[in-house]
Amino acid sequence: MVILLTLVTAFLIGFLAMPVLIGAFKKFQVVDKPGGRKIHKNDTPSMGGIVIVFSVLLTAFLWLDVSNLMEIRYVIAAFALMFFVGLRDDLVELSPFQKLGGQSVAAFMVVFMADIRISGLYGFLGIYELPLVLSYAITFISILALTNAFNLIDGLDGLAATISVLTFGFLAWWFNVIGMPSFGMFSLIIAGSVLGFLVFNWHPAKIFMGDTGSLSLGFALSLLTVLFIDTNGTMAPESPWKFNAPIASGIALMIVPIYDTTRIFTRRIRRGRSPFSPDKNHVHHFLMRMGLTHDKVSITLGVIKLFFIALIFIGSAYSDYVMLPLIVCTALLFGSRLDSLTLKRVKEKAKNSPPILGKKYKALNRKPLVKNQFTEHFHISDN
């Protein structure tokens, strides 16, 4: 009953407070204007993360007892700090070094003060325990990388929120059934708060979460995924809820941001560009070029996310030696299929396009057509 009430409380706070924030931002013209790489067409309030984080903190203090709050005090403090980093960046843009500095302080609190870290490889490659310095370094880098990878998928109505709800929902269930209620309730509270936001962020979005929300949620997901990996890896073999491939299971949990970031960085580097240079080549952009709407893209990637969560259960008895190649190959197969379908769809659209685009298409076909030429010409690649 307490679990249900906690979820409902988090949802209702977010659901009831969001219209107030939207109204205030519209009144004072605190809006994200369309243009450039942005997909939306109307002035839309941003910084919906304010209500998400407010809902999380208020619900936590309402429903978690003192012992639970003390157990996750550094996590809550770091989560709040990441919120302020995102808020500052939304209000007055931070330089990359300033943003990284704030993120590093939050990661430091989690890794060194809360002692949430990847302690080993849990038998993979014959390595059970990592040297302490290496453990800290790998965890620190992983949290920063996953936080920013999640931030990159927040480019479409409902997408980041959908991925968040599914991941936090799984983590809430798992931490509760293995006897870690503090982290289970924290995950559940975030899931409920994001659900309240998602009602207003679904296409056509009435508000965006902004860096205020995406950095906070990405940070929470990254640290909880690290905790999930390490707890799994160090659990007794006879535990009924142990997944025998902790590393692969953690990657599967964050597969959407991990795959999207790896893919986009690889494409940019291959074209001689900085991996951090912006463009419209993210997975959600490609799905939209196939003709899918915002909501269908979010649903599609949500279903893919659920598929990888199902793989965690299906392969629970297998080690990382089996599951890591399976997870990686499955992601690459999905990605390859996506690219080929997108290319085919754009070719079809070009053939049926007005005369000017038709001439461009014919001109490209006067000589052997290579994939990069075509995709770049029709904006599948760099803008």
N, C-alpha and C positions, 0 to 999 in steps of 0.2 A: 504493500500500500504506500509506504514512504517513497519507494522508487517512482511509482506512478504520479504521486503528488509533486515530487520534485520535477519530473519531466513537464507536467502540466503547468507548474508555476513558472518555470523558465520560458515555456512557450508563450504563456499569457502575458508575461511582462514584456517580452519582445513584440508580441502581436499588438498590444495596446499602446505601447510607447512609440512604435514606429510611425504611425500617422501624425503624431505630435511633432516628431523630428522632421518629417517630410514637409508638413505645413510651415514650420519655422524656416527651414532652408529655402523653400519657395518664396516666402515673404521677403527674406533678406538676400535673395538671389545667390545663395550658396549652391551653385549647380555646376555640373560637368557639361560643358558645351560640346556639341558634335563637331566632327572635322578631323582631318589627318587620318591616323590609323584607327580612330574610334568607329565602332560599328553602329552605335545608337544614333537616332535621327533627331531627337528632341532634347532640350535642356532638361537634365535629370539630376536631382539632388544626389550627392554622394555622402560618404562618411557614415553609412548605415552601421558600420562597425561600432559606432558610439553606443547604440542601443544594444547590440549583441554583447559587448563587454559589460555594459551596465547590468544587463539581465543575468549574465554569468556570475558576476560578483555578488549581486544582491541575492540571487537564489542560493549561492553557496553559503552566504552568511545566515540565511534563513533556515536552511535545512541540514547543513553539516554541523555535527557537534564539535566541541573544542578539540578533541583528540584527532579527529579527521582533518580539521583545519590546520592544526599544528603539523601534521604529517606532510601536508602539501603546501606549507606556508611559502617556501622558496619558489615553488612552481607558480603559485598565485602572484607573488611579487614580480617574478620574471614576466609572466603573462601581462600584468598591468604595465610593466615597463615597455614591453613590445607594443602595447596599445598606444602609449604616448609617443613612441618613435613613429608609428604610422600616422597618428594624428598630426604631429608636427610636419610630417612630409606632405600630408594632404593640405594643410593650411599654408605652409611656406616650404617649398620643395627643398629637401636636403640634398647635399652633394652625396655621391656614392660612398665616399669615405665616412661622412658623418652618419649616414644610415647604417653602414657596416659597423661603425663604432658602437652605436646604440644596440644593434643586434648582438654584438659580441659580448656586451655587458650582460644582457639577458641570458645568453648561452652560458656564460661563465657562472652565473648564479645557479643554473640548473645542473651543470656538470660538476662544479667544484663544491657547491654548498649543499645541493640536494643529492649529490652523488648518483645522478642518473647517467649511466654511461654503458657503452658496449665493452664488457670486460674481457671478451675473448672471441674466438671464432667457433667455439663450442664443438670442437673436433674436426671442423672442416679444414682440409689441407694438413691435418695432423696437429693443428694449433688449438689448444684448449683455453689458455689464458694469455692475454697480451701483457707486455710490460706496462706499468702504470702510466708512464708518459705517453706511450703510443695509444693506450686506451683513451686517455683524455683528448689527445689530438684528433683521433678518428671520430670520436663522438662530437667534439666541438665543430669540426668541419662538416660532419653529417647534418647536424642541427641547422647550421647556417645555410647549407646547400638545399636542404629540404624546405626550409622556410621560404627561401626565395624562389624555388621551383614552384611551390604552391602559389605564390604571388603572381607568377607568370600566367597561370591558367585562368585568372580572374579577368577575362576579357569578353564575357558573354553572359547574357541574362540567365541567372539561375545555375550556371555551371559550377562555380567554386562552392556555392552553398550546397548543391546536390551532392558533390563529392565529399564535402565535409560531413553532412548528416549521415551518409552511409558509413564513413570511416569511424566517426565518433560513436555511432550506434554499435558497430561491431566491437570497438574497444570497451565501451561501457558494459556490454554483455560479458566479455571475456574477463575483464578485471574483477567484476563482481563474482563470477562463478569460481574463480581461483582464490578468492579470499583477499582481494585488495580493494575494499569498498571505497576508500578515499579517492583513488584514481578512477574507479568505476563510476562513482557519483559525479566526479568532476567532468568526465567524458560525457555522461548523460546530460548534465546541465548545459554543456556547450551544444550538444545535439538539439536539445529543446529550444535553446535561444536562437540557433541558426534556423530552425524550422519556422519560428515566428517571423524572422527576417525574410525567409524564402517566399512567404505568401506575397510580399511586396516586391520581391526581386525577380519573380517569375515573369517571363515575357508577356506583354511589354513591361519592363521594369519601371517601377515608380521610384526606386532608389537603388543606388549601388553601395557596396560595402566599403569601397575605397581601400587604400593601404591601411587605414585604421582597422578595418576588419580582416583583410587578407593576410597581413603580416601577423596579427594576433592569432588567427586560426591556423595559419601555416606553422607558426612556432609551436602552438599547442599540439598539433598533429605530429610534428617532428619529434618533440620530446617524448610524447606518449608512444610513438612508434619505436623509439630507441628503448624505452622501458619494456615494451612488449617483446622486442627481440631478446633483450638480456634476461628478462624473467623466464621466457620460453627456454632459452639456452641453458639456464641453470636449474630448471625444475627437475624433480625426480623423474626418471624414465617411466615409472608406473603411473604418473599423474594422468587422469582421464582427459584433461584439457590441454595436454602438451602437444605442440606441433613440432615434429622432429626435424624440421628444416627452418630454424628460427630466422636465418638471414634471408632466405627466399620468401618466407612468409611476410617479413617486414617490407621487402621490396614490392611484393604483390599488393600490400595494403596501400602503398603510395605510388602504384604503377602509373597512374595518369600523369601526375606532375613529373615523375622521374622520366618517363618515356618522352613526354612532350619537350622537356628541357634538353635531354640528351639529343633528341632528333633535331631540334632547332639550332642548338649550338654546333652540331656536326655540319649541318647545311651551310651555316654562315662561314665557318672556318674553311670549308671546301671551296667557297666562293671568294676567299681572300678577305673576308670581312671580320670585324670584331665579333666575338660570340655574344657580346652584350648590346650590339646595335639592334634597334627595334625594327620590326617588319610585320607583315601579315601572313606569316607562314606557320603559325601554330596549328595544332591538330583541329581546333574548333574552327579556324578559318577555312581549312581544307574541307571540312564537312559542310560548311555553308556554301562553298563553291560547288559542291555536289547537288545543291538545291535544297538542303535541309534548313528548316527555320531554327530560330534560337532554341525554342522549347524542344524540338526534335533532336538537336545536337546535344543538349543537356541530358535528355533521356537516353540517347544512344551511348554517351560516355558513362552515364550512370549504370546502364545495363552491363557494359564492358567491365566496369568496376566490380559489380556484383559477380560477374563471371570469374574474376581473379580471386575474389573472396571465397567463392565456391571451390576454386582450385586448392586453396589453403586447407580446406576440410578434406577434399578428395585425396590430397597427398599428405595428410597428416602423419601417416606411418613411414613416409620416406624421408631420407636425409637430404641435406643441401646438395649432395653430389647428384641427386636425381632432380630435385625440384628447381634448383637454380637454372640449369639448362632449359628445363621445361618452361619456366616463367619467362626467361629471356627470349627463347625461340617463339613462344606464343605471342609475346608483345611485338617482335619483329615481323611475324606473319601478319598480324593485324595491321601494322603500319604499312607494310608492303602492299597489302590489299587496298588500303585506303588511298595510297598514292596512285595506284594503277586505276582505280575507279574514278578518282578525281580527274586524272589526265583524260580518261575516256569521256567523262561528262563535259569537260571544257572543250574538247574537240567537237563534240556534238553541238554544243552551244555556238561555237565559232562557225560551223557549217550553216547553221540556221540563223546567223546574225545578220544585221543590215549590211549593205554593200561594202561600206568602208572596212568593217572588220572582216568581211568575206575576202576582200582583196588582200588584206594582211595575211589571212590564212593561206591563200593561194600562193602568195609570194614566198611564204615560208616553205611551201611544198615544191617549189621549183628546184630545190636542192634537197639532198637527203635530210630528213628532219631528225634532229637529235632531241632527246627529251628535254635537256636543259634549255635549248633555244626556245622550244615551244612554251614551256612553263613560264619562263621569264617574260616572253612576249605578251602572254595573256595573264600576267600578274599572279601566277601561282607562286612565283618566287619574289624577288626583291621589288619593293615599290619604286 
